[in-house]
Every structure is written in structure tokens, then in C-alpha cells.
């Protein structure tokens, strides 16, 4: 019997099974080939991200153990920079001011966008106009908005004192007293950041199933009950994420106290990030500034981990 005859005598189902058995291997090889090409095309973006994002982080970590002015050769000093930062008497003031600012900013700036989004979602005619007005502060550059509000807070010719003067209030010292400067900055930061958060909530509200509201109305639920039992549970995941981002952002406040008050009056608006700036660009101690930056990053990382741990169950239910 010849070889051709043997091949022709193989049952057709066996040949098909062999061919089908090789098909998964071909698919895996094809997938691996496409996967490698995807990595090749992604490599430039990964290198750019690593160079401009992770390399400065690693460089700052190394700088925290050095004494340098970025001109002369660096000298390794170990933990001396961390000891110098922790012994700084202004550190306690900066930490307390940062915590105060964070608590006030979250207490005002977290519920306000939710209320605005709920109110704007009920508007039928002027909803687009209000969306533009709410988002407008986000478009304005931060330094421009800070200078604008600095004019508003002017004790002699400011807009706020002129408005309060109409009803017989004032003039008020917004930025000139240690008790009023920090709350004034909080109002500014809430005005700057609320617009983007409102739009995120509006986008989330548009995805809430209308059947839930209809069922609540059939059960006789009032508007407040519908908001509490239907709307807020649907927004819970987004609210938890935005709250974490807001906490991290408010604890890194710098532009507003730098431009408006320069840390005053009487260091009442000196924050941790502003203290880092002073160490680096006023005192020329870049090692201490890097050490304080590392400590701040560690605190924020621990705070984020604890927050995510505590809110894991709430975000899933």
C-alpha cells in the first residue's frame, strides 16, 4: 500500500480533529504576535510617562537625602534633612493651617456641587445657561482668578465690601486678619473647583434609571425621600471617589496663599506646600524641601489607603 493510499484511508473526522486541535495554537500565536506589536507601539508612551512622571519622583526621593543647591555637587547627609524639617517650629503651624483649610474646604465644597447638580437637573429651560455659568470659573486660569478675588477682597474698593456696605455691613477685613484670611481662601477654592464637579454629577444623574423615580412616586415618596433613597445611592461610588480627590487636592493648597497673602498675616495661611516652596526657593535648602515633600506624599498615601479601606464596603453596596 502506497503512502498516498494510506493518507486517503485516514478517516475524515480524524483529519478534522487534528486540524481543529491545531487551531487554538494558531490563535495563541496570533494573539501573542498582536500583543507584542501593541507593546511596541505603547513603548514610546511608557518611556515618556516614566521619564516625565516617575523619574522626577525618584530624583526627589534621592534629593531628600542630599544637601544641594542644584548648582554645586550634592552631598549625602542621610536623614539630616528629615530631622531639620521635623524640628522646624513653623511645621506645626503649616500642618494645622493645612488641616483647617482641608476641613473647611471639604465641609463647604463637597455638598455644594451635589446640591447644585440636583437643582440644575430639574431645570428645563435655562439648564444649559446655568451649566456654562457654573463651569466658567474652571476655564479661568488659577492665577487670574486669584488676582480677581484679591480685588474683590480689597478692604477699601473691593466688590464684597461695596455690596455689604449697601445693607450697612462692613467694611470687613477679609485678608488682613489672621482669623479671616483662611476662610476667605476657602471660599475662593470652592468657587474655582465646584464647576467641574457639578458637571460630573450631572453626567451621573443622567444615567440614573427613570424607573426608580417612577416607582418611588408610585409609593408616594416626597422629593427629599426620592433624593435620599434613589439619587444619592446611585451617586455613592462617584461621591466617594470625588471626596478622596478633594481631600488630596485641598491638602496640597499653594497657589491661593502664595498669590493672595504670601502666607500671612502672621503665618495664618502658611500651608505645608507653601512651606516646601519657602525651603526651596527662599532659603535655598532643596534637600529639606524634598524631604518635606516625601513626608507629605507618605501622609497622603497612608490617608488614601485608609480611606479606600474604610469605604470599600460602602462603594460596593
C-alpha angles and dihedrals in degrees: 000000000000126000091249090054091050092051092049090050094059108108114255093232091058091053091049091049091052091049091048090048091057093049096079090052091052090049092050092049091048091048092049091050092052090044092056091048090051090053091050092053091044094049097084091053091048092050092048092048092048094048097046098034114025099030093060089049092052091043091051090049090053091045091057089068094048138077108222145136091208089250107065122052113284121250121211110234102168114213095348092106092053091049090049091051094048091049093052107113090210091061093077091051091049093049093048092048091048092051091048091050092047094049094048094044093050094043091054104024100046103057095033097071090047092053092045092049092049091049094046093048088063094053115102106179109026098032094112093049092052091047090056092047093049094048095044095089089057091058093052111089111253096240091049092051091047092052090046092054090045086062090047089054094050107131095217108034104010124134095235096053090045091053094047090045090064089066094039099260124131153301089236126198100228102171100011098076129064091229097052103037098074097047088048090056090048091057089051095050092047090052091049099049105032097082098065092045091051091055091050091053091047090053090050092048091055090061096054108112112250089216089074092057091045091052091049091050091050088053089053097249116167124230093264092049091049090052093047099043102031113020103039095046089053091051096043097102093048092045092054092051094046091048091056092048091048093051091050092046096049092049088058097054112151116131097063099051091039096054102030107036108004087227095306167155094069091335090295092138099038107127131186093259091047089051089053088054092050093050092049107037104021102037095027091227101136093166093060090045090053091047092052089047090054091049091050091049091051092050092049091047092051091045091051092048093050091046093050090047093052095044098043094097094043093052092054100045 
